[in-house]
């Protein structure tokens, strides 16, 4: 049986829960700070997790957010004080299973944790999960009939035996991490570790310690020496995802490591030497970020030794049928149900859809079909609402599922995405139009850029309202990834609101 993890800086609370759960036959593992939990999650997952909200060196709500991004099926119980209403509300909005109000009754706490264990959707075998993921990656990296992906395969073959730094670019959901894993798995460092870090998913005040580790006593809560991702990747590959979102102050330290092959842990006085191959990825145009002063030019040139662009799914539509059937098969195997099949009519509609979320969005659609489609054969009327809604809006002379312009123009009637109407303001279209007309009358520049930002903000807020603040569900409704919605919320200031 997998253990229940307890996270609290109060040793007495940890001791009480450990003893109570031991009497109930439940194994436990305890942590005094959230950073240790995130490190341990790279090796194993619990059946459920109980965490305090207020801890030195880390915030329980931030830990909850990261847990829900990495392991959305993991039940998380938060502990909070009676009067801490704001924290309680924030915990539920962040996807907490339930909360324990301090001081709590021990028997009630054990009963609540046991209910959370029953609700857990974590796979029982991490080894089996890892093997399935590897099989999926191998399939994704070998099966494609599109010219664009064949070029990617050839590039992987040429680069795999090299130690050169590679920069992978492409839209969110195109499979950049799969390519990074393929470069590692087919290369001379395949026997070494592959370590991934997403620069956009980790708070900037924790990112330095994540990369370089820290010495004992380096800061409050640093009770033990901790190795960073660079040390973990020694002899192998370090994949730095969303490198364009790395804070400028950390870019300087990263540049030094790439140039010298050594670094200092946080609070350390002795240099640590590492032998690591760097593979970086971003969906952002780094040249523009360099011009804007948001990315160091010298670091850009260090990373941009070999650039590999991944095509979006709309540029490789011939792969959609095979990908869709693969995802339907994988989803059916996971759920233990018969595999569903797409009719030629349904496939024809799918291949005309724009897939802004790329391969990840197609995979989500296939999961949805496995659960929601009524029969074993999936026809066009059984497709997800997002696709059916756009198909009904087909205009003569244009592609039925690809609007002519990505954003609304003045006077254009914009349909709110399917499933967002209940939470969206009724007059959001009129508000956009009035704002555009006002700005045009004043002769303000960049009207469309302003509208784009407002449109994104309203769309994201509507998705969050409709999903009651659950980011994973909101991202699924919008057809984007969890990391993308987190980044967008930060860019648009919705997190602060």
Secondary structure, DSSP 8 states (H G I E B T S, - for coil): ---EEEE-S-HHHHHHHHHHHHHTT--EEEESSHHHHHHHHTT---SEEEEESEETTEEHHHHHHHHHHH-TTSEEEEEEETT-HHHHHHHHHTT-SEEEEES--HHHHHHHHHHHHHH--S-S-HHHHHHHHHHHHHHHTT----HHHHHHHHHHHHHTT----EEEE--TTS-HHHHHHHHHHTSTTTTS-EEEEETTTS-HHHHHHHHH-B-TTSSTT--S-B--HHHHTTTSEEEEETGGGS-HHHHHHHHHHHHHSEEE-BT--SEEE---EEEEEESS-HHHHHHTTSS-HHHHHHHTTEEEE---GGG-GGGHHHHHHHHHHHHHHHHT----EE-HHHHHHHHHS--TTHHHHHHHHHHHHHHH-SSSEE-GGGS-HHHHHHHHT--TTS-TTS-SSSS--TT------TT-TTTS-TTHHHHHHHHHHHHHHTT-S-HHHHHHHHHHHHHHHHHHHHTTT-HHHHHHHHT--HHHHHHHHHHTTTTT-
